[in-house]
Each structure stands twice: as C-alpha cells, then as structure tokens.
Amino acid sequence: MSSSEKQPSRHENKLLPVPGPTLPYWRTELHPLDSHHSTPELPAECDILIIGAGMSGVSVAYQLSQAQPQDNTTTTSSPPPPSIVLLEARQVCSGATGRNGGHAKVKTATLLSLIAKHGPDSGFVDDWDAYVGAQIHALKAVVEREGLDCEFELRRSYDTFNAARDAAEIRKSFAEALRRGDAWTRERDLVVEAFVERVSAVRGARGAVSTPACSLWPYKFVTQLLAKAMERYPRLNLQTETAVLGVESSGDGDDGGSVVETSRGSIRARKVVFATNAYTAGLLPQYKGVITPYKGTAAHLAPPAEKGPVYPHLSHTYNLEYGLDIEGETVDYLNPRPDGGIVVGGGKYLYEAQRELWWDTVDDSTLLNPIVKGKYFEGYMQRNFRGWEDSGTVADRIWTGIQGQTGDGFPHIGQVPGQKNQWVLAGYNGGGMSLIFLAATELAKMVKDDLPFEEIDPIVPKFFKTTEERLKASGV
Ligand SMILES: Cc1cc2nc3c(=O)[nH]c(=O)nc-3n(C[C@H](O)[C@H](O)[C@H](O)COP(=O)(O)OP(=O)(O)OC[C@H]3O[C@@H](n4cnc5c(N)ncnc54)[C@H](O)[C@@H]3O)c2cc1C
C-alpha cells in the first residue's frame, strides 16, 4: 500500500477543523498556494513535520527554510538539509489567522489585569509589553525584507473607555504606573481628558490610551511568506486538505520519531511541530482543558461605492470598551483599512452567557445568532464614530473563527512535556497576531538545533514555556 492510500483510522480526532467554514473578508482574494499539494502523494517520511498552516505553522516553516543552505547542496561532511512537510486540514490560512481583526497590539486593560493579578514587580507586564513591541518590529522587518504585499502599517491604536468609572480607573492606574516608573508606560499615553471624543472620534468616549500597534492583511502575509519559503527551499512540501487524525511517538528511544496518521495515509516524521492553536487538544490530549477552542466573530464594513470613503481617514486601530452595565468586558476591536473599509469584531457580551453557542466548539461554519438577529454590525460606524453618521456604511460580510483560550492567559510554546521530538506553539487567547512571529522564530531554533527553551532569545517571556506544571495547573 502506498503511503498516501487511505487506511482505516485508529484515531478519533474530535477537534478537526470543520468543512464549509464561513467566508471571511481576508479570504476573498485567494493565493495560488491556497489548496496546493507540492507532490501528488504524501511523502512516506520526513525530518520535520508541521501541522497547521496558519500564522504559527507557516512562520515556523519560513524560519526553518531560512536556516538551511539555500542551494540545498551538501558536502560529505554536512548532513543533508532536512525535509519539511507542512500539513493543513483545510486550505492555507483558513483557520483563525484568516478570520481575525488584522491588527497586533496588547490592550492596556490586559496589562493592568496582569498587574492586578501578579503585582507590578512580577515582570509579567514589562516582559509581555516588550515582547509585543519587538514582535511588531519583527513583522515590519520581515514584510520589508521579503517585499510582502500585505498592506502592512505601523500604527497607533486607541483603547477607549465610554463609562465614566472605567475612564477614571484607567487614569488612576496609569498615573500609579507612571509614578512607579513602569517601563510599559513609555510607548503609551493618556489622551487629554477634555478632548478624548474629538481626538479618538469615538462617540461618548471619556478616556483613551494611545498604544503601539500594527496592522496587515493576515492571509496575504501568510500565503506570501509561505511562497517565499517554498521558492527558496524546495525541500518544503505543502499538503493542504490533509487532516491529521493522530500522532504517535514510535517509542524507539532518543532517535525515535512519530507516526503521523492523516486522512491521506501515514507519514513517519523525525520531529513534529503542532501549530494547531485551538485544535491542539484533538492531537495532544494532555492539552484538553488547557487550550480550549472558542468561537468569535468579525465583520467587514464599508460605505457604499457611490458614496465613497469617509474623510478624514481613521488612521488608528481601536479597542472600544463600552462599559455597559453587565459583568465582564464589553469590548470590540476595530481596524480601519487603507481602502476606507473597516474590519470590526467582538460583540461577545451579547451572547457570553449562552456558553453553548461559543465555548468549547470548533464550528466556524455558522454565525452567532445573537449577532445576526441583533444586527449588531449594521449601522455600527454610524452609531459609534463621529463623522460617520451619514456614511451609509453597511456590513457586507460577517464570519466566525476559532481561537484557543488558556487558563493562565499565556500561550504554550516549546517542547511538548515528556516528548523529545515534539514541539507546540498554541493558545494565544485572541491575540496571536501580536504573539506568534517571534515565538515561531525561536521555536524553529529549538526544533532545528534541539535547543531547550532556556537557550532561545529571552525576548520570548519565560512564562510562555509549556511545562508539565502549567498543564497540571491549568483549568480554563
Ligand atoms: C474572529 C477573530 C478575531 C481575532 N482578532 C485578532 C486580532 O485582531 N488580533 C490578534 O492578535 N489576534 C486576533 N485573533 C486571534 C488570532 O487570529 C489567532 O491567535 C492566530 O491567528 C492563531 O494563529 P495559528 O496559526 O496559531 O492558528 P490558526 O490560524 O487557527 O491555524 C491553525 C491551523 O491548523 C489547522 N489544523 C488544526 N488541526 C489540524 C489537524 N488535525 N490536521 C491538519 N491541520 C489542522 C487549521 O485548519 C488551521 O489552519 C482573532 C481570532 C478570531 C477567530
């Protein structure tokens, strides 16, 4: 039997990406690699196998391809460059990366909640903020170096607060942080209280913090980065529409790899990288209850063509905290696009109490009823932004996507505990765009050179390391 002939499955992966997902705005211009097979058959074996072709998997593949001799030649003294297989259950960038808000930042509220939980001197906040800052510049650098045409913009973002109590709280917390001299305040500032609504254009905003951010077209970034890697490194084999059903360590001691069973047959891999974010526990059961899939939504809004874009252009991205009188955050994210359209997401407070709609599900083939029934994204800009009242802006596309939530709020990066030849990068809690690229860069070094987490660039916060203790302690 050839390696790519279908064999009966011994595994039941309950967290497979579903067929027929909703169509996000970002996937309306498809790349030639979208459902590509580098070879008609799956290879029988490979050195490094990466599962998942979102931002995580493709960034790891890109970094591995960069680290190898470009001409793929070998000398008698050097081992041959590794063969790499990238497997994707659906199409390239059809998971969360192709469905997100398209901007990278860390919200001020996230940093303040870390201070509230761990104290100002714990290092969590400054490490996290420094990491996201470095990530934004790393994204800028790779876009420029590779000439990626993905509408990258280095930007600022406003965290706005409409409730008087939230605005007062943010001013108080920010003043305390300034007094302590917290490093994370260096690149952020409070908008002058009297002018918050005028400066941010957000109707009813009473407090705002300006923060660093960047935005890009995530699908174009991922597919073009992958194309660069494949052009440069022909030993990178992409197989889309190939679901991984199970991964088993072969148990042959230190040199033993894994047998990866897929919907198109099995591959023996020396090393395996799980870049499966929300879906990780389907293949690594020890991550069940550690990384939990949950459903979110976003939409594309635009003024009708006959009216044209609204001027002046909104140049910042946003997190809009409405401060409604219900428990939890009532926050949306919003990314004004260079063409005058808007990508906006959130509205979770409308359905948060109905957990069966969004928690522990991988179904991104349906919309969220409370969002649709409530026509949440209709008239959104007219309601929330000054200057947009007569814009006629409509929601021309709504979609859903699946993210991975972790109990402690940190991603899991590094060697799978107890598995010498398996690595994971997953669990970004809705903020992967600001967390993935540098983690993938460093994870590629771990995989290639068998480096422990402790020897990678310390810019990756040590609390991102996936450990036995975190697996045991987690409870989402
Ligand atoms: C609606 C929404 C809005 C968001 N907004 C933002 C934002 O504005 N900013 C931000 O920073 N983050 C945002 N996020 C989160 C961000 O998109 C994710 O954190 C990030 O894209 C995760 O990237 P990834 O590559 O790890 O996962 P994914 O992009 O989900 O990629 C994982 C891939 O693995 C594949 N896969 C899974 N299981 C298998 C299997 N068994 N076999 C083969 N393939 C498999 C999947 O098909 C998928 O393509 C948002 C997410 C959503 C859903």
The ligand as an SDF file (V2000), in Angstrom:
LIG
                    3D

 53 58  0  0  0  0  0  0  0  0999 V2000
  -12.7720   36.4390   14.9570 C   0  0  0  0  0  0  0  0  0  0  0  0
  -11.3350   36.5130   15.4090 C   0  0  0  0  0  0  0  0  0  0  0  0
  -10.7220   37.7520   15.5810 C   0  0  0  0  0  0  0  0  0  0  0  0
   -9.3930   37.8420   16.0110 C   0  0  0  0  0  0  0  0  0  0  0  0
   -8.7900   39.0720   16.0540 N   0  0  0  0  0  0  0  0  0  0  0  0
   -7.4820   39.1640   16.3650 C   0  0  0  0  0  0  0  0  0  0  0  0
   -6.7880   40.3940   16.2920 C   0  0  0  0  0  0  0  0  0  0  0  0
   -7.3180   41.4140   15.8560 O   0  0  0  0  0  0  0  0  0  0  0  0
   -5.5030   40.4220   16.7160 N   0  0  0  0  0  0  0  0  0  0  0  0
   -4.8630   39.3080   17.1640 C   0  0  0  0  0  0  0  0  0  0  0  0
   -3.7190   39.4070   17.5750 O   0  0  0  0  0  0  0  0  0  0  0  0
   -5.4670   38.1060   17.1650 N   0  0  0  0  0  0  0  0  0  0  0  0
   -6.7470   38.0110   16.7720 C   0  0  0  0  0  0  0  0  0  0  0  0
   -7.3690   36.7890   16.7620 N   0  0  0  0  0  0  0  0  0  0  0  0
   -6.6090   35.5960   17.1820 C   0  0  0  0  0  0  0  0  0  0  0  0
   -5.6420   35.1500   16.0920 C   0  0  0  0  0  0  0  0  0  0  0  0
   -6.3030   35.0960   14.8590 O   0  0  0  0  0  0  0  0  0  0  0  0
   -5.0590   33.7900   16.4600 C   0  0  0  0  0  0  0  0  0  0  0  0
   -4.4720   33.8590   17.7260 O   0  0  0  0  0  0  0  0  0  0  0  0
   -3.9880   33.3490   15.4640 C   0  0  0  0  0  0  0  0  0  0  0  0
   -4.4330   33.5310   14.1500 O   0  0  0  0  0  0  0  0  0  0  0  0
   -3.5910   31.9030   15.7010 C   0  0  0  0  0  0  0  0  0  0  0  0
   -2.7700   31.5070   14.6250 O   0  0  0  0  0  0  0  0  0  0  0  0
   -2.3730   29.9790   14.4710 P   0  0  0  0  0  0  0  0  0  0  0  0
   -1.6100   29.8250   13.2290 O   0  0  0  0  0  0  0  0  0  0  0  0
   -1.7610   29.5020   15.7290 O   0  0  0  0  0  0  0  0  0  0  0  0
   -3.7940   29.2550   14.3750 O   0  0  0  0  0  0  0  0  0  0  0  0
   -4.7430   29.1000   13.0980 P   0  0  0  0  0  0  0  0  0  0  0  0
   -4.6840   30.2720   12.2090 O   0  0  0  0  0  0  0  0  0  0  0  0
   -6.0760   28.6690   13.6070 O   0  0  0  0  0  0  0  0  0  0  0  0
   -4.0460   27.9120   12.3190 O   0  0  0  0  0  0  0  0  0  0  0  0
   -4.0980   26.5800   12.7830 C   0  0  0  0  0  0  0  0  0  0  0  0
   -4.2620   25.7090   11.5520 C   0  0  0  0  0  0  0  0  0  0  0  0
   -4.1650   24.3470   11.9280 O   0  0  0  0  0  0  0  0  0  0  0  0
   -5.0410   23.6140   11.1170 C   0  0  0  0  0  0  0  0  0  0  0  0
   -5.3220   22.3560   11.8150 N   0  0  0  0  0  0  0  0  0  0  0  0
   -5.8720   22.1980   13.0340 C   0  0  0  0  0  0  0  0  0  0  0  0
   -5.9700   20.9030   13.3610 N   0  0  0  0  0  0  0  0  0  0  0  0
   -5.4550   20.2090   12.3180 C   0  0  0  0  0  0  0  0  0  0  0  0
   -5.2740   18.8330   12.0470 C   0  0  0  0  0  0  0  0  0  0  0  0
   -5.6440   17.8860   12.9240 N   0  0  0  0  0  0  0  0  0  0  0  0
   -4.7020   18.4670   10.8740 N   0  0  0  0  0  0  0  0  0  0  0  0
   -4.2860   19.4040    9.9760 C   0  0  0  0  0  0  0  0  0  0  0  0
   -4.4540   20.7360   10.1880 N   0  0  0  0  0  0  0  0  0  0  0  0
   -5.0180   21.1260   11.3350 C   0  0  0  0  0  0  0  0  0  0  0  0
   -6.2640   24.5130   10.9990 C   0  0  0  0  0  0  0  0  0  0  0  0
   -7.0450   24.1780    9.8820 O   0  0  0  0  0  0  0  0  0  0  0  0
   -5.6340   25.8840   10.8930 C   0  0  0  0  0  0  0  0  0  0  0  0
   -5.4550   26.2880    9.5560 O   0  0  0  0  0  0  0  0  0  0  0  0
   -8.6780   36.6640   16.3150 C   0  0  0  0  0  0  0  0  0  0  0  0
   -9.2720   35.4100   16.1080 C   0  0  0  0  0  0  0  0  0  0  0  0
  -10.5900   35.3290   15.6510 C   0  0  0  0  0  0  0  0  0  0  0  0
  -11.2060   33.9790   15.4140 C   0  0  0  0  0  0  0  0  0  0  0  0
  1  2  1  0
  2  3  1  0
  2 52  2  0
  3  4  2  0
  4  5  1  0
  4 50  1  0
  5  6  2  0
  6  7  1  0
  6 13  1  0
  7  8  2  0
  7  9  1  0
  9 10  1  0
 10 11  2  0
 10 12  1  0
 12 13  2  0
 13 14  1  0
 14 15  1  0
 14 50  1  0
 15 16  1  0
 16 17  1  0
 16 18  1  0
 18 19  1  0
 18 20  1  0
 20 21  1  0
 20 22  1  0
 22 23  1  0
 23 24  1  0
 24 25  2  0
 24 26  1  0
 24 27  1  0
 27 28  1  0
 28 29  2  0
 28 30  1  0
 28 31  1  0
 31 32  1  0
 32 33  1  0
 33 34  1  0
 33 48  1  0
 34 35  1  0
 35 36  1  0
 35 46  1  0
 36 37  1  0
 36 45  1  0
 37 38  2  0
 38 39  1  0
 39 40  1  0
 39 45  2  0
 40 41  1  0
 40 42  2  0
 42 43  1  0
 43 44  2  0
 44 45  1  0
 46 47  1  0
 46 48  1  0
 48 49  1  0
 50 51  2  0
 51 52  1  0
 52 53  1  0
M  END
$$$$
